Amino acid sequence: PSDDEMVDIATALERNTTLKHLNIDLTNLTMNGKDPILLLLCDTKNITATYNSNHTLGVLGYEMRDSKISSYLKLNKKYSDKRLVAAAKIINVHFAHNFHLGNFDMMKSQVLALLVSYTNLGFRAWEEAVDEESKENGDEDEGDEDEGDEDEGD
């Protein structure tokens, strides 16, 4: 699809809670076509918007090389408990880098309670998704096995 068609597809999937796989060729998308996908999977406007993002779509197509989009798709696919997926996205977007109390503005009390109850699980889920992405990209440290050898002579 073209970038404009991808905007239409992302809009159509905003309220999706059943479609898990959509196989389309994404190789020719520019940032104008990728941005609506990213917004669909994780709307960063505020915590409620992130909570209401799509947590169902796990496969979007071929040649998706955008690491953020891939991470969100893998997170969606890995966990059947979509509350856990939402918590992981919220923690990553709103708490991992620049924490501000303003993030809680306009948040419904049910969402805040969910966020608090899933904080630890959300951190773990996000870390697992990032670790899997790193392993698939060959980013894991190869020298980790040798670290324990230094203490053997003590």
C-alpha angles and dihedrals in degrees: 000000000000122000090261092051090050089056088055092047092050091049091050091052097050094101096032114136100160112039109092102165129041113170111201132143109259099171097110099046119124124204087276088065096039097049094068090050091051091047090049093052097040121007104197098190092106140330094272091052090051090049090051094049122112110283097167108065108091104164122038106168149286128324097013099166099163104114096208093050091045092050092051092046091050092048090051091049097044101054125053091191100083091191087065091050090050092049092050092051092046092051093047095047104034106027111024099072117010113018115193128169086226086076087079095057114119092004116145113237091239091057092047091050090049091049093052094046093050100039097107094041090046092054091050094047092051092047091050091051092049092045091052091049090051092049092050090050092047093245097132118116112260094197097062093099092059096053094083092052094072093067095050094086094055 
